[in-house]
Amino acid sequence: VFAKQLDAHPPQQQHRHWAQICSGNPTNKIRGCDRYGCGHFGADRHSNKGKHVGVDVICADGATVYAPFSGQLSGPIRFFHNGNAIDDGVQIRGSGNCFFLTSLPLPSLPGYCVKLVCIHPIRYHGQIQRGQQLGRMLPMQRVFPGIISHIHVENCDHSDPTQLLTPVVPPFPQQDTRWATVCSGNPTNEIRGCDRYGCGYYGAPRHNGKGKHTGVDVICSDGATVYAPFSGELSGPIKFFHNGNAIDDGVQIRGSGFCVKLLCIHPIRYNGRISKGQILGKMLPMQRVFPGITSHIHVENCDRSDPTTNLERGKGR
């Protein structure tokens, strides 16, 4: 009976997902591909003679590193065994399945057991709590110039830890399913019509008719105040143009039942919680990039579904 109860309610499993590991990466985003390889589980290693048995969580050099779960520290962990600038790390062992961030197998134990490699911990021994500061990211660019800097994360049994790395955002009660006003001066969230640059409605032609608009453009004057359409958790920055122009900024909000990206705005912050109707930031100078366009915020659902009905606030009522 006790064993069955443990299966149903294992120790330290109140959080079925790990906490944020690196500052600046609230969703534990995994490294993509660069000239050194790819960061996902199972990626090719050693000239296609091996597989990546962990995942690489993006982390800027010098960033703060946090404990993904509560447990006991031990180390140091030497991954490269050559004393280079990133040859440091630490193990955390807690209750649950056994995981670590390196490549040396450990005996399978009930619980979490991870090694975080390419970090310098504040200490190698003692207890640590989920979300508590663990250390800092080491200078990976010094060893691998141009790589996407990251922490290597690996399960003890070499299984895939990807799902555990995706934090669960706490639910935010939405008393009104209709979104609030997004931009000052546009209380009904009026959508941009058509101008010489195109149209603002969902599904409008893009790329000379070869693509479709996957969001809607809510009219917003340059410099206007922007508000959160619903309560949720911020993450960003979101770069839409990827060219650093005057409007290449934005932020994502994920809340109960909603997840949206608001682009061409500069948020007051990129992380943390925000409440519906709270000031989110300001509209960027779109006229500087597209003279004569109807200035607007690009609003896009994370799943690229149509957000139009959520933006309508009952015109004339």
N, C-alpha and C positions, 0 to 999 in steps of 0.2 A: 504493500500500500504506500509506504514511504517513497519507494522508487517511482511509483506512478505519479505521486505528488511532485516529486522533483522534476519529472518529465514535463508536467503541466506548468509548474511554476519554478523553474530553475533559479538558483541564487544569482544575483547580480543581473537578472534578465528583465528588470523593470524597463530598461532601455534596450530594445531589440536592435537599435542602430547605434553606431558609435557617434561620439560628439565630434565637433569640428576639430581637426588636427592642426591646421596651420592658419595663422591670422592672414586675412586677405583672401581666404578660400573657404567661405562658410558652408559650401556644399561638398567639400572634399573632392573637388573636380580632379579627374585623373588626367595625367599628361597624355597628350596626343602623340604625334610622331615628329621627330626631328632627324637630323643627320646621324644621330647616335642610335636611333631605334625608336620604339614605341613603348608607351607606359602601361598598356592594358594587360590584363591577365592572359597568359598564353602567347604573348608576342614572341617573335623569333629572337633568339639569342645565340651567340657564338657561331656566327655565319650559318644560321639555319640548322645548326647541329643540336640546339637546345631550345627550351621554351622558358619564358618569363614565368616564374612560379609565384610572383607577387604582383602588386600594382604600385604605380608611382603617383603619389598625391602631390599635385602642384604646390610649390612653396618657394617664395622668393628668398634669395640669399639674405640672411640676417633676420628673417621673420620669426615671430614668437611661435613656439610649438606647444600644443596642449595635449593632455592625456585623453585618449579616446574613450577610456573607461577606468573605473577604479581598480586598483590592484597594488601588487608589491613590485618594486623596482629591483633590478639587478643588472650589473654591467661592469665595465664597459663592453660594448659589442664592436668588434673590429671586422668590418665587412671586406675591406680590400687587403688587409694584412700588410700594408706597405707604409703606414704612417703618413699618408697624404693629407691634404687639408680637410677632407671630408670623411676620414676613416675613424668615425666615432658613432656611437649609438647606445641605446639602452633597451632593456627588456621590461615589459610589464606583464605580470601574471595575476589574473583575477579569476573569479568564478564564472563558469560557462564553458564554451568551446575553447580550444587552445589555438592561438594565433600568434605570429610574430612577424617582424619586419627585418628580414635578412634571409639567408639561404641555408642556415645550419639547422637540421631537424632536431626537434625536442620531443620527448615522450608525450604522447597524447594524454592530457589531463582534462577532467571536467572543468571547463571554464575558459576564459579568454587568456591567451598568452601571446603577446606581440613584442616584436623588436622594431624599434624605429631607428633607421639607419640614415646616416648623413646629417645627424643633428648632434649638438652638444648639450647634454642634459644639465640641469642645475645640480643634480646629485644622482648617484648611481644606486643608492640603496634607500630603503624606507617605503612607507606607504604614500600613495598619491590618489587623489580623487578625480573622478571624471570631470573634464573641463579645466582642471587646475593647470597652471603653467608648468610645463615639463622642461623646456629649454629653448634653444634657438637653432634656426637652420644654419648650416655651415656653408662656406663660400664655394658652391659647386661650380660656378663659372670659372673659378681659378683653375679647376682641374679639367673641366669639359667646356671650353668656351663656346657659347651659342646654344648649349643644351637648354631645354625647359627645366629649370631647377625644380627639384622634387625630393620628397621623402619616400624611400622604398618601404613598402608595407607587405608583409608576407605571413600567411597562415602557417602554423606549425605542421599541419598535415598537408600543406601545399595545395589546399583547396582554394577556391576563388573567394576573396573577401569583399568583392565589389559591392554586393548588396548591403553589407554591414556598414560600409563607408558612406552610404547615403543617409544624411540625418533626416529625422522626421521633424517637420516644422509643427510646433504646437498649434492646435486649432484656434482660430480667431472667430468668435461669434459674430455673425453678420445679421444684425437686426433688420436690415433692409437689403433685399437682394439687388435692388437697383444701385448702381454706382453713383457716387457723389460727383459734383462738378469737378472736372479735371483742370480747367484753366479759368482764371479770373477773366471776366468779360465775356464768357461763353457759358452761361448758367445751364443751358440745355444740352451741352456737349455736341453742338452742331458740327456736322461732318463737312469737311472741305468738299466743294463741288469740283468742277473741272477748270483748269487753266492750261497755259501752254506747256506745262511740265507733266500734265496728266490729271487723273481724277483721284479723289480720296476715299471712295467707297470700297468696301470689301469685294475682292474679286476683280477690281479694275485692271485693265491690261497693263503690263509692264514689259520692259525690254523688247520694245517694238512688236508687241503682241505675242512674244514667245513665253511670257510668264504672266502670273496673276498676282495682284496685291494681296498679301496674306494678313493684312491688318486694316485698320481704318485710320484716317487722318482727322484728328479733332482740331478744329480751328483754334489758334492761340497766337496772339500778337507777340512779336519779339520782345523779350524782357518781362513778359507777364508772369505772375505767380502761378505755380502749378501745385495742385493738391492731390493727396492720395485718394483714389477712387473707392478704396475699401481698406479694411484693417489687415495687416499682414507683416511679413518679414522681408526686409530689403536685402538685395544682393546686387553686386555690380563691381565696377562699371560695365555697361553694355556698349560695345562699339559696333555701330551699324555700318559705317562707311569704311572703317579700318584704314583711314588715311589721315587722321588727326586734324580734319578741317574744323571750322568754327562750331559745327553742330554735331560732331562725332562723340556724343556722350549720352548716357541714359542709365536706367536702373530697372531692376525687376522687383515686383512685389508678389509674394506668394502667401495666400491666406486660405481660410476655410472655403473650399469650393472654387476658388479663383486663383489664377496665376497669370500675370500680365507683364509685358515689357513696355515701358514708356521711353521713347527715344527722341532725340533732339532737345533734351532738357539737361540742365545741370542740377543734380540733387544736392541737398544740403549735407547728405551723408549717404554712403553706399551700403551700410550694414546696420542692423538693429531693427527694432519693431517700430511700426508707424500705425497710427489710427486713421480711420476713415475721415476725410475732410481736413486732416492736418497738413500744414505746408510741407510740400515735398521738395520744392526747388524752384527754378525759374526757367522760362523758355529761352533757348539760345538764339543767336542772331541769324535766322534762316535767310533773311534777305541778303546777307553778305555772301552767301553761297549760291542761292538761287534767286536773283533779282526779279521781282514781280510775281513770285509764287504766292499763293495763299498760305501764309505761315501757319504751321500746324505741328501738333505732337503726333508722332506715329505710335499708335496703340495696337499691340499685337498679343493675342493670347499665346501662352507658352505652347499649346498644342496646335496653334495656327487655325483654330476654329473661329467663327465669326463673332466678334464682340459687340456687334451693333445693338442688339436688344438690351444688353447690360448698360450701354451708354445712354440709351433713351430714358429721359427723366420725366416724360409726360408733358410734351410741348403744349402750351396754352392752358395748362391746368394748374 
